[in-house]
């Protein structure tokens, strides 16, 4: 199974919009953002549509159509973005109930759930510590 890149694409898109607006542009188009991300504009529109529903971006239609941030980059954490594009836990237990007559089948859920809960909490703490302003600062420092 490959890793999911939706958080990265969303963070990339929002950070790009933030920088674009700081450079004096009012709205960013899906095509412009998609060029930076190196993906199809439809992918960007779908993802930004989800982010719009969460109040992180706004969109304009018609002449001058495009996307704008609803909040400053410093007010958006990676956890905010993650909760929109990757709702639910990182790891899941069995979809079907394991064999209750098997010692491992009976005990695997409770044994591993505690570990998964700790991993989830640690991940959320780390994502909450990083704003998109931090991401932009690091991007610009690497340039």
FENLINUR-V836402 format. One record per residue. N is the residue number from 1. RES is the residue in three letters. NEAR is the number of other ideal C-beta (glycine too) atoms within 8 Angstrom. D_LAST is the distance of its C-alpha to the last C-alpha in Angstrom with 1 decimal. Layout:
N&RES&NEAR&D_LAST, N&RES&NEAR&D_LAST
This chain:
1&UNK&2&32.3, 2&UNK&3&28.6, 3&UNK&4&26.3, 4&UNK&6&25.8, 5&UNK&6&22.4, 6&UNK&9&23.6, 7&UNK&12&21.9, 8&UNK&7&18.4, 9&UNK&13&19.1, 10&UNK&13&20.4, 11&UNK&12&17.6, 12&UNK&10&15.1, 13&UNK&14&17.5, 14&UNK&16&18.2, 15&UNK&13&14.6, 16&UNK&13&14.1, 17&UNK&14&17.4, 18&UNK&14&16.6, 19&UNK&9&13.6, 20&UNK&10&15.8, 21&UNK&12&18.7, 22&UNK&6&16.9, 23&UNK&6&16.2, 24&UNK&4&20.0, 25&UNK&7&20.9, 26&UNK&6&23.8, 27&UNK&10&23.7, 28&UNK&12&21.5, 29&UNK&10&23.4, 30&UNK&12&23.5, 31&UNK&7&22.9, 32&UNK&10&19.6, 33&UNK&16&18.4, 34&UNK&13&19.9, 35&UNK&7&18.0, 36&UNK&8&14.7, 37&UNK&12&16.4, 38&UNK&5&18.3, 39&UNK&8&21.7, 40&UNK&6&24.8, 41&UNK&11&25.0, 42&UNK&7&28.1, 43&UNK&11&26.1, 44&UNK&15&23.9, 45&UNK&9&27.1, 46&UNK&8&28.9, 47&UNK&13&26.2, 48&UNK&14&25.7, 49&UNK&9&29.5, 50&UNK&10&29.7, 51&UNK&15&27.2, 52&UNK&12&29.2, 53&UNK&7&32.3, 54&UNK&9&30.8, 55&UNK&6&29.9, 56&UNK&13&26.1, 57&UNK&12&25.9, 58&UNK&8&28.3, 59&UNK&11&29.1, 60&UNK&10&30.9, 61&UNK&4&33.3, 62&UNK&5&34.7, 63&UNK&3&33.5, 64&UNK&7&29.9, 65&UNK&9&29.5, 66&UNK&11&26.4, 67&UNK&13&24.7, 68&UNK&13&23.9, 69&UNK&13&23.1, 70&UNK&8&26.4, 71&UNK&8&24.8, 72&UNK&8&21.9, 73&UNK&14&18.9, 74&UNK&7&20.1, 75&UNK&6&23.5, 76&UNK&13&22.4, 77&UNK&11&22.1, 78&UNK&13&21.3, 79&UNK&9&25.0, 80&UNK&10&25.9, 81&UNK&16&24.1, 82&UNK&11&25.5, 83&UNK&9&29.0, 84&UNK&13&28.8, 85&UNK&12&27.5, 86&UNK&10&28.9, 87&UNK&5&32.1, 88&UNK&4&34.4, 89&UNK&6&34.1, 90&UNK&7&31.8, 91&UNK&7&34.9, 92&UNK&5&38.4, 93&UNK&8&41.8, 94&UNK&7&44.2, 95&UNK&3&45.0, 96&UNK&4&48.6, 97&UNK&4&50.6, 98&UNK&11&50.9, 99&UNK&6&54.5, 100&UNK&7&56.0, 101&UNK&5&58.6, 102&UNK&8&55.9, 103&UNK&5&54.8, 104&UNK&7&51.2, 105&UNK&10&51.4, 106&UNK&10&52.9, 107&UNK&8&50.5, 108&UNK&11&47.1, 109&UNK&9&46.1, 110&UNK&7&46.7, 111&UNK&8&45.4, 112&UNK&9&42.0, 113&UNK&9&41.6, 114&UNK&8&41.1, 115&UNK&8&38.3, 116&UNK&12&36.6, 117&UNK&8&37.1, 118&UNK&8&35.4, 119&UNK&10&32.4, 120&UNK&11&32.1, 121&UNK&8&32.4, 122&UNK&8&29.8, 123&UNK&9&27.3, 124&UNK&10&28.1, 125&UNK&8&27.7, 126&UNK&8&24.2, 127&UNK&11&23.1, 128&UNK&9&24.9, 129&UNK&6&22.9, 130&UNK&9&19.5, 131&UNK&11&19.0, 132&UNK&15&16.6, 133&UNK&10&15.5, 134&UNK&8&14.5, 135&UNK&13&12.6, 136&UNK&12&10.8, 137&UNK&8&10.1, 138&UNK&8&8.8, 139&UNK&9&6.6, 140&UNK&7&5.2, 141&UNK&6&5.5, 142&UNK&5&3.8, 143&UNK&4&0.0
